Amino acid sequence: MLAWLVEHGVPLTYPVLEAVANVVMFVPFGVLVGLLVRRAWVVVALATTTSAAIELNQLLFLASRVATVQDVVLNTLGAVVGLGMLRVLARRRASCRPSAYFGDGPARVAEDPLAERQREDDDGDVARADSRGHQQG
């Protein structure tokens, strides 16, 4: 396939193809782990750790493979791209709430969906509380 692309004028070499593949391979990691974990730095740390573990296994158990730091960096970059795509899609989805289309005013989207919780006080009244349990209003 690489030869076919080069014959048709695409200036693609094996090292470039390998680098792109390393990035693309970890994009789903960033999306899926980003759905499970709320903190971006945790997703990046998990991607780096996972990639480093893969490279370490290649170094220790696969003599035909070459472990490189470049692969770890490119895999981590792929996870960051996936996480970025997830964040962009989440923002676009939040801005396309039906209330924005039906004239009810702008859609109210909390930064943190768990930031506001309802809780009943001793009298049975419903009071608003933030994520730390502090009563509002």
PyMOL CGO cylinders between C-alpha atoms (Angstrom):
from pymol import cmd
from pymol.cgo import CYLINDER

trace = [
    CYLINDER, 0.00, 0.00, 0.00, 2.87, 2.35, 0.80, 0.3, 1, 1, 1, 1, 1, 1,
    CYLINDER, 2.87, 2.35, 0.80, 4.28, 1.79, -2.70, 0.3, 1, 1, 1, 1, 1, 1,
    CYLINDER, 4.28, 1.79, -2.70, 0.87, 2.53, -4.24, 0.3, 1, 1, 1, 1, 1, 1,
    CYLINDER, 0.87, 2.53, -4.24, 0.63, 5.84, -2.35, 0.3, 1, 1, 1, 1, 1, 1,
    CYLINDER, 0.63, 5.84, -2.35, 4.15, 6.86, -3.41, 0.3, 1, 1, 1, 1, 1, 1,
    CYLINDER, 4.15, 6.86, -3.41, 3.37, 5.95, -7.05, 0.3, 1, 1, 1, 1, 1, 1,
    CYLINDER, 3.37, 5.95, -7.05, 0.34, 8.24, -6.91, 0.3, 1, 1, 1, 1, 1, 1,
    CYLINDER, 0.34, 8.24, -6.91, 2.32, 11.22, -5.68, 0.3, 1, 1, 1, 1, 1, 1,
    CYLINDER, 2.32, 11.22, -5.68, 1.83, 10.99, -1.92, 0.3, 1, 1, 1, 1, 1, 1,
    CYLINDER, 1.83, 10.99, -1.92, 5.23, 11.76, -0.33, 0.3, 1, 1, 1, 1, 1, 1,
    CYLINDER, 5.23, 11.76, -0.33, 4.99, 9.12, 2.37, 0.3, 1, 1, 1, 1, 1, 1,
    CYLINDER, 4.99, 9.12, 2.37, 7.84, 7.18, 3.89, 0.3, 1, 1, 1, 1, 1, 1,
    CYLINDER, 7.84, 7.18, 3.89, 7.81, 4.27, 6.30, 0.3, 1, 1, 1, 1, 1, 1,
    CYLINDER, 7.81, 4.27, 6.30, 8.99, 6.36, 9.31, 0.3, 1, 1, 1, 1, 1, 1,
    CYLINDER, 8.99, 6.36, 9.31, 6.21, 8.91, 8.68, 0.3, 1, 1, 1, 1, 1, 1,
    CYLINDER, 6.21, 8.91, 8.68, 3.63, 6.14, 8.34, 0.3, 1, 1, 1, 1, 1, 1,
    CYLINDER, 3.63, 6.14, 8.34, 4.86, 4.53, 11.57, 0.3, 1, 1, 1, 1, 1, 1,
    CYLINDER, 4.86, 4.53, 11.57, 4.69, 7.85, 13.44, 0.3, 1, 1, 1, 1, 1, 1,
    CYLINDER, 4.69, 7.85, 13.44, 1.15, 8.54, 12.21, 0.3, 1, 1, 1, 1, 1, 1,
    CYLINDER, 1.15, 8.54, 12.21, 0.11, 5.00, 13.14, 0.3, 1, 1, 1, 1, 1, 1,
    CYLINDER, 0.11, 5.00, 13.14, 1.48, 5.46, 16.67, 0.3, 1, 1, 1, 1, 1, 1,
    CYLINDER, 1.48, 5.46, 16.67, -0.63, 8.59, 17.11, 0.3, 1, 1, 1, 1, 1, 1,
    CYLINDER, -0.63, 8.59, 17.11, -3.79, 7.13, 15.56, 0.3, 1, 1, 1, 1, 1, 1,
    CYLINDER, -3.79, 7.13, 15.56, -3.50, 3.91, 17.55, 0.3, 1, 1, 1, 1, 1, 1,
    CYLINDER, -3.50, 3.91, 17.55, -3.94, 5.73, 20.89, 0.3, 1, 1, 1, 1, 1, 1,
    CYLINDER, -3.94, 5.73, 20.89, -6.76, 8.11, 19.87, 0.3, 1, 1, 1, 1, 1, 1,
    CYLINDER, -6.76, 8.11, 19.87, -9.42, 5.58, 21.01, 0.3, 1, 1, 1, 1, 1, 1,
    CYLINDER, -9.42, 5.58, 21.01, -7.56, 5.24, 24.31, 0.3, 1, 1, 1, 1, 1, 1,
    CYLINDER, -7.56, 5.24, 24.31, -7.95, 8.98, 24.93, 0.3, 1, 1, 1, 1, 1, 1,
    CYLINDER, -7.95, 8.98, 24.93, -11.64, 8.90, 24.04, 0.3, 1, 1, 1, 1, 1, 1,
    CYLINDER, -11.64, 8.90, 24.04, -12.56, 5.80, 26.05, 0.3, 1, 1, 1, 1, 1, 1,
    CYLINDER, -12.56, 5.80, 26.05, -10.49, 6.56, 29.14, 0.3, 1, 1, 1, 1, 1, 1,
    CYLINDER, -10.49, 6.56, 29.14, -11.64, 10.18, 28.90, 0.3, 1, 1, 1, 1, 1, 1,
    CYLINDER, -11.64, 10.18, 28.90, -15.22, 8.93, 29.24, 0.3, 1, 1, 1, 1, 1, 1,
    CYLINDER, -15.22, 8.93, 29.24, -14.29, 7.01, 32.38, 0.3, 1, 1, 1, 1, 1, 1,
    CYLINDER, -14.29, 7.01, 32.38, -11.97, 9.49, 34.09, 0.3, 1, 1, 1, 1, 1, 1,
    CYLINDER, -11.97, 9.49, 34.09, -12.84, 13.13, 34.73, 0.3, 1, 1, 1, 1, 1, 1,
    CYLINDER, -12.84, 13.13, 34.73, -9.34, 14.58, 35.00, 0.3, 1, 1, 1, 1, 1, 1,
    CYLINDER, -9.34, 14.58, 35.00, -7.38, 15.13, 31.78, 0.3, 1, 1, 1, 1, 1, 1,
    CYLINDER, -7.38, 15.13, 31.78, -4.01, 14.75, 33.48, 0.3, 1, 1, 1, 1, 1, 1,
    CYLINDER, -4.01, 14.75, 33.48, -5.01, 11.29, 34.71, 0.3, 1, 1, 1, 1, 1, 1,
    CYLINDER, -5.01, 11.29, 34.71, -5.88, 10.25, 31.13, 0.3, 1, 1, 1, 1, 1, 1,
    CYLINDER, -5.88, 10.25, 31.13, -2.49, 11.51, 29.90, 0.3, 1, 1, 1, 1, 1, 1,
    CYLINDER, -2.49, 11.51, 29.90, -0.66, 9.79, 32.76, 0.3, 1, 1, 1, 1, 1, 1,
    CYLINDER, -0.66, 9.79, 32.76, -2.46, 6.51, 32.07, 0.3, 1, 1, 1, 1, 1, 1,
    CYLINDER, -2.46, 6.51, 32.07, -1.68, 6.75, 28.35, 0.3, 1, 1, 1, 1, 1, 1,
    CYLINDER, -1.68, 6.75, 28.35, 1.99, 7.42, 29.05, 0.3, 1, 1, 1, 1, 1, 1,
    CYLINDER, 1.99, 7.42, 29.05, 2.18, 4.57, 31.55, 0.3, 1, 1, 1, 1, 1, 1,
    CYLINDER, 2.18, 4.57, 31.55, 0.39, 2.15, 29.22, 0.3, 1, 1, 1, 1, 1, 1,
    CYLINDER, 0.39, 2.15, 29.22, 2.61, 3.06, 26.28, 0.3, 1, 1, 1, 1, 1, 1,
    CYLINDER, 2.61, 3.06, 26.28, 5.75, 2.79, 28.41, 0.3, 1, 1, 1, 1, 1, 1,
    CYLINDER, 5.75, 2.79, 28.41, 4.61, -0.66, 29.59, 0.3, 1, 1, 1, 1, 1, 1,
    CYLINDER, 4.61, -0.66, 29.59, 4.11, -1.76, 25.98, 0.3, 1, 1, 1, 1, 1, 1,
    CYLINDER, 4.11, -1.76, 25.98, 7.56, -0.50, 25.00, 0.3, 1, 1, 1, 1, 1, 1,
    CYLINDER, 7.56, -0.50, 25.00, 9.14, -2.16, 28.05, 0.3, 1, 1, 1, 1, 1, 1,
    CYLINDER, 9.14, -2.16, 28.05, 7.52, -5.48, 27.12, 0.3, 1, 1, 1, 1, 1, 1,
    CYLINDER, 7.52, -5.48, 27.12, 8.85, -5.11, 23.58, 0.3, 1, 1, 1, 1, 1, 1,
    CYLINDER, 8.85, -5.11, 23.58, 12.32, -4.47, 24.96, 0.3, 1, 1, 1, 1, 1, 1,
    CYLINDER, 12.32, -4.47, 24.96, 12.24, -7.44, 27.34, 0.3, 1, 1, 1, 1, 1, 1,
    CYLINDER, 12.24, -7.44, 27.34, 10.30, -10.07, 25.39, 0.3, 1, 1, 1, 1, 1, 1,
    CYLINDER, 10.30, -10.07, 25.39, 10.39, -9.28, 21.67, 0.3, 1, 1, 1, 1, 1, 1,
    CYLINDER, 10.39, -9.28, 21.67, 13.90, -9.28, 20.29, 0.3, 1, 1, 1, 1, 1, 1,
    CYLINDER, 13.90, -9.28, 20.29, 12.63, -8.44, 16.79, 0.3, 1, 1, 1, 1, 1, 1,
    CYLINDER, 12.63, -8.44, 16.79, 11.02, -5.17, 18.00, 0.3, 1, 1, 1, 1, 1, 1,
    CYLINDER, 11.02, -5.17, 18.00, 12.79, -1.94, 18.91, 0.3, 1, 1, 1, 1, 1, 1,
    CYLINDER, 12.79, -1.94, 18.91, 11.49, -0.01, 21.91, 0.3, 1, 1, 1, 1, 1, 1,
    CYLINDER, 11.49, -0.01, 21.91, 11.75, 3.77, 21.54, 0.3, 1, 1, 1, 1, 1, 1,
    CYLINDER, 11.75, 3.77, 21.54, 10.88, 6.83, 23.57, 0.3, 1, 1, 1, 1, 1, 1,
    CYLINDER, 10.88, 6.83, 23.57, 9.46, 8.33, 20.36, 0.3, 1, 1, 1, 1, 1, 1,
    CYLINDER, 9.46, 8.33, 20.36, 6.73, 5.67, 20.38, 0.3, 1, 1, 1, 1, 1, 1,
    CYLINDER, 6.73, 5.67, 20.38, 5.78, 6.57, 23.96, 0.3, 1, 1, 1, 1, 1, 1,
    CYLINDER, 5.78, 6.57, 23.96, 5.59, 10.27, 23.09, 0.3, 1, 1, 1, 1, 1, 1,
    CYLINDER, 5.59, 10.27, 23.09, 3.55, 9.67, 19.91, 0.3, 1, 1, 1, 1, 1, 1,
    CYLINDER, 3.55, 9.67, 19.91, 1.18, 7.26, 21.65, 0.3, 1, 1, 1, 1, 1, 1,
    CYLINDER, 1.18, 7.26, 21.65, 0.62, 9.81, 24.42, 0.3, 1, 1, 1, 1, 1, 1,
    CYLINDER, 0.62, 9.81, 24.42, 0.00, 12.48, 21.77, 0.3, 1, 1, 1, 1, 1, 1,
    CYLINDER, 0.00, 12.48, 21.77, -2.65, 10.20, 20.25, 0.3, 1, 1, 1, 1, 1, 1,
    CYLINDER, -2.65, 10.20, 20.25, -4.40, 9.91, 23.61, 0.3, 1, 1, 1, 1, 1, 1,
    CYLINDER, -4.40, 9.91, 23.61, -4.32, 13.70, 23.98, 0.3, 1, 1, 1, 1, 1, 1,
    CYLINDER, -4.32, 13.70, 23.98, -5.85, 14.06, 20.50, 0.3, 1, 1, 1, 1, 1, 1,
    CYLINDER, -5.85, 14.06, 20.50, -8.60, 11.60, 21.45, 0.3, 1, 1, 1, 1, 1, 1,
    CYLINDER, -8.60, 11.60, 21.45, -9.27, 13.42, 24.71, 0.3, 1, 1, 1, 1, 1, 1,
    CYLINDER, -9.27, 13.42, 24.71, -9.38, 16.73, 22.83, 0.3, 1, 1, 1, 1, 1, 1,
    CYLINDER, -9.38, 16.73, 22.83, -11.89, 15.30, 20.35, 0.3, 1, 1, 1, 1, 1, 1,
    CYLINDER, -11.89, 15.30, 20.35, -14.02, 14.10, 23.24, 0.3, 1, 1, 1, 1, 1, 1,
    CYLINDER, -14.02, 14.10, 23.24, -13.97, 17.53, 24.89, 0.3, 1, 1, 1, 1, 1, 1,
    CYLINDER, -13.97, 17.53, 24.89, -14.86, 19.32, 21.64, 0.3, 1, 1, 1, 1, 1, 1,
    CYLINDER, -14.86, 19.32, 21.64, -17.78, 16.96, 21.01, 0.3, 1, 1, 1, 1, 1, 1,
    CYLINDER, -17.78, 16.96, 21.01, -19.00, 17.37, 24.60, 0.3, 1, 1, 1, 1, 1, 1,
    CYLINDER, -19.00, 17.37, 24.60, -18.96, 21.17, 24.28, 0.3, 1, 1, 1, 1, 1, 1,
    CYLINDER, -18.96, 21.17, 24.28, -20.75, 21.08, 20.93, 0.3, 1, 1, 1, 1, 1, 1,
    CYLINDER, -20.75, 21.08, 20.93, -23.36, 18.72, 22.33, 0.3, 1, 1, 1, 1, 1, 1,
    CYLINDER, -23.36, 18.72, 22.33, -23.88, 20.96, 25.38, 0.3, 1, 1, 1, 1, 1, 1,
    CYLINDER, -23.88, 20.96, 25.38, -24.37, 24.02, 23.16, 0.3, 1, 1, 1, 1, 1, 1,
    CYLINDER, -24.37, 24.02, 23.16, -27.00, 22.23, 21.05, 0.3, 1, 1, 1, 1, 1, 1,
    CYLINDER, -27.00, 22.23, 21.05, -29.55, 21.68, 23.81, 0.3, 1, 1, 1, 1, 1, 1,
    CYLINDER, -29.55, 21.68, 23.81, -33.20, 21.82, 22.59, 0.3, 1, 1, 1, 1, 1, 1,
    CYLINDER, -33.20, 21.82, 22.59, -33.99, 24.83, 24.82, 0.3, 1, 1, 1, 1, 1, 1,
    CYLINDER, -33.99, 24.83, 24.82, -31.60, 26.91, 22.73, 0.3, 1, 1, 1, 1, 1, 1,
    CYLINDER, -31.60, 26.91, 22.73, -33.74, 26.17, 19.66, 0.3, 1, 1, 1, 1, 1, 1,
    CYLINDER, -33.74, 26.17, 19.66, -37.20, 26.68, 21.17, 0.3, 1, 1, 1, 1, 1, 1,
    CYLINDER, -37.20, 26.68, 21.17, -36.73, 30.18, 22.57, 0.3, 1, 1, 1, 1, 1, 1,
    CYLINDER, -36.73, 30.18, 22.57, -36.51, 29.17, 26.22, 0.3, 1, 1, 1, 1, 1, 1,
    CYLINDER, -36.51, 29.17, 26.22, -33.27, 31.11, 26.50, 0.3, 1, 1, 1, 1, 1, 1,
    CYLINDER, -33.27, 31.11, 26.50, -29.77, 29.69, 26.49, 0.3, 1, 1, 1, 1, 1, 1,
    CYLINDER, -29.77, 29.69, 26.49, -29.36, 26.19, 27.76, 0.3, 1, 1, 1, 1, 1, 1,
    CYLINDER, -29.36, 26.19, 27.76, -28.03, 26.04, 31.31, 0.3, 1, 1, 1, 1, 1, 1,
    CYLINDER, -28.03, 26.04, 31.31, -25.08, 23.68, 31.40, 0.3, 1, 1, 1, 1, 1, 1,
    CYLINDER, -25.08, 23.68, 31.40, -23.19, 23.23, 34.63, 0.3, 1, 1, 1, 1, 1, 1,
    CYLINDER, -23.19, 23.23, 34.63, -19.41, 23.04, 34.36, 0.3, 1, 1, 1, 1, 1, 1,
    CYLINDER, -19.41, 23.04, 34.36, -19.54, 20.01, 36.61, 0.3, 1, 1, 1, 1, 1, 1,
    CYLINDER, -19.54, 20.01, 36.61, -22.77, 18.00, 36.42, 0.3, 1, 1, 1, 1, 1, 1,
    CYLINDER, -22.77, 18.00, 36.42, -22.19, 16.84, 39.99, 0.3, 1, 1, 1, 1, 1, 1,
    CYLINDER, -22.19, 16.84, 39.99, -21.59, 20.36, 41.26, 0.3, 1, 1, 1, 1, 1, 1,
    CYLINDER, -21.59, 20.36, 41.26, -25.20, 20.91, 42.25, 0.3, 1, 1, 1, 1, 1, 1,
    CYLINDER, -25.20, 20.91, 42.25, -27.08, 18.33, 44.26, 0.3, 1, 1, 1, 1, 1, 1,
    CYLINDER, -27.08, 18.33, 44.26, -30.41, 18.42, 45.92, 0.3, 1, 1, 1, 1, 1, 1,
    CYLINDER, -30.41, 18.42, 45.92, -30.66, 17.32, 49.50, 0.3, 1, 1, 1, 1, 1, 1,
    CYLINDER, -30.66, 17.32, 49.50, -33.43, 17.41, 52.04, 0.3, 1, 1, 1, 1, 1, 1,
    CYLINDER, -33.43, 17.41, 52.04, -32.84, 19.20, 55.29, 0.3, 1, 1, 1, 1, 1, 1,
    CYLINDER, -32.84, 19.20, 55.29, -34.37, 18.13, 58.62, 0.3, 1, 1, 1, 1, 1, 1,
    CYLINDER, -34.37, 18.13, 58.62, -37.73, 19.84, 57.86, 0.3, 1, 1, 1, 1, 1, 1,
    CYLINDER, -37.73, 19.84, 57.86, -38.12, 17.94, 54.56, 0.3, 1, 1, 1, 1, 1, 1,
    CYLINDER, -38.12, 17.94, 54.56, -37.46, 21.05, 52.48, 0.3, 1, 1, 1, 1, 1, 1,
    CYLINDER, -37.46, 21.05, 52.48, -35.33, 20.61, 49.40, 0.3, 1, 1, 1, 1, 1, 1,
    CYLINDER, -35.33, 20.61, 49.40, -32.21, 22.74, 49.51, 0.3, 1, 1, 1, 1, 1, 1,
    CYLINDER, -32.21, 22.74, 49.51, -29.50, 23.20, 46.89, 0.3, 1, 1, 1, 1, 1, 1,
    CYLINDER, -29.50, 23.20, 46.89, -26.00, 22.21, 47.86, 0.3, 1, 1, 1, 1, 1, 1,
    CYLINDER, -26.00, 22.21, 47.86, -22.75, 22.40, 45.93, 0.3, 1, 1, 1, 1, 1, 1,
    CYLINDER, -22.75, 22.40, 45.93, -20.37, 19.45, 45.54, 0.3, 1, 1, 1, 1, 1, 1,
    CYLINDER, -20.37, 19.45, 45.54, -18.81, 20.14, 48.96, 0.3, 1, 1, 1, 1, 1, 1,
    CYLINDER, -18.81, 20.14, 48.96, -22.18, 20.00, 50.68, 0.3, 1, 1, 1, 1, 1, 1,
    CYLINDER, -22.18, 20.00, 50.68, -22.44, 23.74, 51.33, 0.3, 1, 1, 1, 1, 1, 1,
    CYLINDER, -22.44, 23.74, 51.33, -26.03, 24.93, 51.21, 0.3, 1, 1, 1, 1, 1, 1,
    CYLINDER, -26.03, 24.93, 51.21, -26.87, 27.51, 48.55, 0.3, 1, 1, 1, 1, 1, 1,
    CYLINDER, -26.87, 27.51, 48.55, -29.60, 30.11, 48.84, 0.3, 1, 1, 1, 1, 1, 1,
]
cmd.load_cgo(trace, "trace")
